[in-house]
Amino acid sequence: MAPPTAAREAKLNLTKRYVFFVSDSTGLTAEGLGSALLAQFSKTATEKVFMPYTDTAEKARKALLRIRSAAQLGDARPLIIATILDPAIRQIICRSDGYVIDVFGSFLDGLAAELGEQASAQVGRSHINPADAKAQRRIDAVNFALANDDGIQTRHYDQADIILVGVSRSAKTPSCLYLAMQFGIFAANYPLTDEDLERGTLPAALRPFVDKLFALTIAPTRLAEIRHERRAGSQYASPKQCTWEVREAALIAQQANLPVLETTNLSVEEIATRILLHSKLERR
């Protein structure tokens, strides 16, 4: 019997393509752009291969061999998303048996002509210098998110830019960390407990900061699935418990007039962006 993934792909008649993210630095730019482009195509199953720090001709030739080998394994020629500044290294990658999206090669020359300035060709310029003040702000924001993740420590809530409220496993923690790492937002996370839900009112620790509160909710069925992966067969993961918690949390948010975001079908990136948009927080 074929594994579930293979069975689903066969059922949907998906074409399998290898996708190589090749970069002379971390590869985050290549991954971000490539993933955004590929998300628009639902009939292609991708096998992603990440090749960061391909910054010498020798490494590029090794990458070329891997790409050519993959060309023999996939259903179609590989896709290559490349962010490489050195033209000589780019040329090696472009000799591959695949469809190459050469990000820097496509845009740098035209942009240089428009700006009247030669590109610096300095690897890693798209990423923050760790010594930069913005980088330090983000490090401090991550530390703040980690220290204020469980609702036990609330004495530093006056320093928070935003406080996410919701039932356990409604995406509060990853959203706080993403807001911290990407935008330097000081985000705290208060999980509503059974005691809070039974009282039916906003917890006392949150009332002085109601203007910073933002509620996250999730479909009970999805919540039960997530909790089942964590604690299978428990009361915590039961559909009845999840339905009750989501319902009571919604009543508390409504009573306190909190903004509410449904997270069931949203990625962490989408959650964080919508929170920023609604709360009018400045990216730092």
C-alpha positions in Angstrom: 0.0 0.0 0.0 1.3 3.4 -0.9 2.1 5.8 2.0 -0.7 8.4 2.6 1.3 11.3 1.0 1.9 9.3 -2.1 -1.7 8.2 -2.3 -3.0 11.8 -2.0 -0.6 13.0 -4.7 -1.7 10.1 -7.0 -5.3 10.9 -6.3 -4.8 14.6 -7.2 -2.6 13.7 -10.1 0.1 16.1 -8.8 3.4 16.6 -10.7 6.4 16.3 -8.5 9.1 19.0 -9.0 12.4 19.4 -7.1 12.9 23.0 -6.0 16.4 24.2 -5.1 16.9 27.3 -3.1 20.5 28.3 -3.8 22.1 31.3 -2.1 25.5 32.7 -1.3 24.2 33.7 2.1 21.5 32.3 4.4 19.0 31.6 1.6 16.1 33.3 3.5 15.5 35.7 0.6 15.4 32.9 -1.9 13.1 30.8 0.3 10.7 33.7 1.0 10.4 34.7 -2.6 10.3 31.1 -4.0 7.7 30.0 -1.4 5.5 33.0 -2.2 5.6 32.2 -5.9 5.0 28.4 -5.5 2.1 29.0 -3.2 0.1 30.1 -6.3 0.4 26.7 -7.9 -1.7 23.9 -6.3 -1.2 21.1 -8.8 2.5 20.7 -8.2 4.0 18.7 -5.4 7.5 20.1 -4.5 10.5 18.5 -2.9 12.5 21.4 -1.5 16.3 21.4 -1.2 18.1 24.2 0.6 21.6 25.1 -0.4 22.8 28.2 1.6 26.3 29.6 1.5 27.0 28.5 -2.0 29.6 31.2 -2.2 32.5 29.7 -4.2 32.9 28.1 -7.6 33.6 24.8 -6.0 30.4 24.8 -4.0 28.5 25.9 -7.0 29.8 23.0 -9.1 28.8 20.6 -6.3 25.3 22.2 -6.3 25.2 21.8 -10.0 25.8 18.0 -9.7 23.0 17.7 -7.2 20.6 19.6 -9.4 21.4 17.5 -12.4 21.0 14.3 -10.4 17.6 15.5 -9.2 16.6 16.2 -12.8 16.8 12.4 -13.4 14.5 11.6 -10.4 11.7 14.1 -10.6 8.7 14.1 -13.0 10.0 17.3 -14.6 13.1 19.5 -14.6 14.0 21.1 -11.3 13.2 24.6 -10.3 16.1 26.7 -9.0 15.5 29.9 -7.0 18.9 31.6 -6.8 20.1 34.6 -4.9 23.8 34.8 -5.8 25.6 38.1 -6.3 28.8 36.8 -7.9 28.2 36.6 -11.7 30.7 33.8 -12.1 29.0 31.6 -9.5 25.6 32.5 -11.0 26.8 31.3 -14.4 27.6 27.9 -13.0 24.2 27.5 -11.4 22.5 28.6 -14.6 24.1 25.7 -16.5 21.9 23.3 -14.6 19.2 21.2 -16.2 16.4 23.2 -14.6 14.3 26.3 -14.7 16.3 29.1 -13.0 14.8 32.1 -11.4 17.9 34.3 -11.0 16.7 37.0 -8.5 19.7 39.3 -8.4 20.7 38.7 -12.1 17.1 39.7 -13.1 16.8 42.9 -11.1 20.2 44.4 -10.0 21.4 45.7 -13.4 18.1 47.5 -14.1 17.8 48.9 -10.6 21.4 50.1 -10.7 20.7 51.9 -14.0 17.6 53.5 -12.6 19.3 54.6 -9.4 22.5 55.7 -11.1 24.5 53.7 -8.6 26.5 50.5 -8.9 25.3 47.6 -6.7 27.7 46.9 -3.8 27.8 43.1 -4.5 28.2 42.6 -0.7 26.8 39.3 0.4 24.3 39.4 3.2 23.3 43.0 2.9 19.6 42.1 3.0 20.0 40.8 6.5 20.4 42.8 9.7 23.8 43.4 11.2 23.7 41.8 14.8 25.3 45.0 16.1 22.5 47.1 14.7 20.1 48.8 17.1 17.1 47.2 15.3 18.7 43.7 15.7 19.2 44.3 19.5 15.6 45.4 19.7 14.4 42.2 18.2 16.7 40.1 20.5 15.2 42.0 23.5 11.7 41.4 22.0 12.3 37.6 21.7 13.5 37.5 25.3 10.4 39.4 26.4 8.1 37.0 24.5 9.8 34.0 26.1 9.7 35.4 29.6 6.0 36.4 29.3 4.7 33.3 27.6 2.6 31.5 30.2 0.5 34.1 32.0 2.3 33.5 35.3 4.6 36.4 34.9 2.5 39.5 34.4 4.4 42.2 36.2 6.1 43.4 33.0 2.9 43.8 31.0 3.3 47.5 31.2 6.3 47.1 28.8 4.3 45.0 26.3 3.3 46.5 23.0 0.5 43.8 22.7 -0.8 41.0 24.9 -2.4 38.0 23.1 -5.2 36.3 24.9 -6.9 33.0 24.1 -7.2 29.3 25.0 -4.2 27.0 25.0 -2.9 26.1 21.5 -4.6 28.9 19.7 -1.3 30.1 18.1 -0.4 32.7 20.7 3.1 31.6 21.4 4.3 31.3 17.8 2.6 34.6 17.0 4.4 36.3 19.8 7.7 35.0 18.8 7.2 35.9 15.1 6.1 39.4 16.1 9.3 39.7 18.1 11.7 38.2 15.7 10.4 39.8 12.5 9.2 43.2 13.8 10.7 43.8 17.2 7.3 43.9 18.9 7.2 43.2 22.6 4.4 40.6 22.7 3.1 38.8 25.8 0.9 35.7 25.9 -1.9 35.1 28.4 -3.5 31.6 28.1 -7.0 31.6 29.5 -7.3 28.8 32.1 -10.4 26.8 33.1 -10.7 29.0 36.2 -10.7 32.1 34.1 -13.3 30.7 31.7 -15.5 29.5 34.6 -15.5 33.0 36.1 -16.5 34.4 32.7 -14.8 37.7 33.1 -11.5 39.2 32.1 -8.7 38.0 34.5 -7.8 40.7 37.0 -4.1 40.7 35.8 -5.3 41.8 32.4 -7.8 44.6 33.2 -5.2 47.4 33.6 -4.0 46.6 30.1 -7.2 46.2 28.2 -6.1 48.6 25.5 -3.2 46.2 24.7 -5.2 43.0 24.6 -5.8 41.1 21.3 -7.8 37.8 21.4 -7.1 34.8 19.2 -9.7 32.1 18.6 -9.8 28.9 16.7 -12.3 26.4 15.5 -13.0 23.8 18.2 -12.5 20.9 15.8 -9.1 22.1 14.8 -8.2 22.8 18.4 -9.0 19.3 19.3 -6.8 18.0 16.5 -3.8 20.1 17.7 -4.3 19.1 21.3 -4.7 15.4 20.3 -1.2 15.5 18.9 0.1 16.8 22.2 -2.0 14.7 24.6 -3.9 12.0 22.8 -7.1 10.8 24.5 -7.0 13.4 27.3 -9.8 15.6 28.6 -7.7 18.5 27.4 -8.0 17.3 23.8 -11.6 16.2 23.9 -14.0 17.9 21.4 -16.4 18.7 24.3 -13.7 20.5 26.3 -12.4 22.4 23.2 -15.9 23.5 22.3 -16.6 24.8 25.8 -13.3 26.7 26.1 -13.6 28.4 22.7 -17.2 29.4 23.5 -16.4 30.8 26.9 -13.3 32.6 25.7 -15.4 34.3 22.9 -17.8 35.5 25.5 -15.0 37.0 27.6 -13.6 38.7 24.6 -17.0 40.1 23.6 -17.7 41.3 27.1 -14.3 43.2 27.2 -14.8 44.5 23.7 -11.5 43.0 22.5 -10.4 42.7 18.9 -10.6 39.0 17.8 -8.8 37.1 15.1 -9.8 33.6 13.9 -6.6 31.7 13.4 -7.9 28.3 12.2 -6.8 28.6 8.6 -4.1 31.3 8.9 -0.3 30.8 9.0 1.8 32.5 11.7 2.9 35.1 9.2 -0.7 36.0 8.3 -1.7 36.1 12.0 1.2 38.5 12.8 0.5 40.7 9.9 -3.2 41.0 10.6 -2.4 41.8 14.3 0.0 44.6 13.2 -2.6 46.0 10.7 -5.5 46.0 13.2 -3.4 47.3 16.1 -1.6 49.9 14.1 1.7 48.8 15.7 4.9 50.2 14.1 7.4 47.7 12.8 10.7 48.3 14.6 
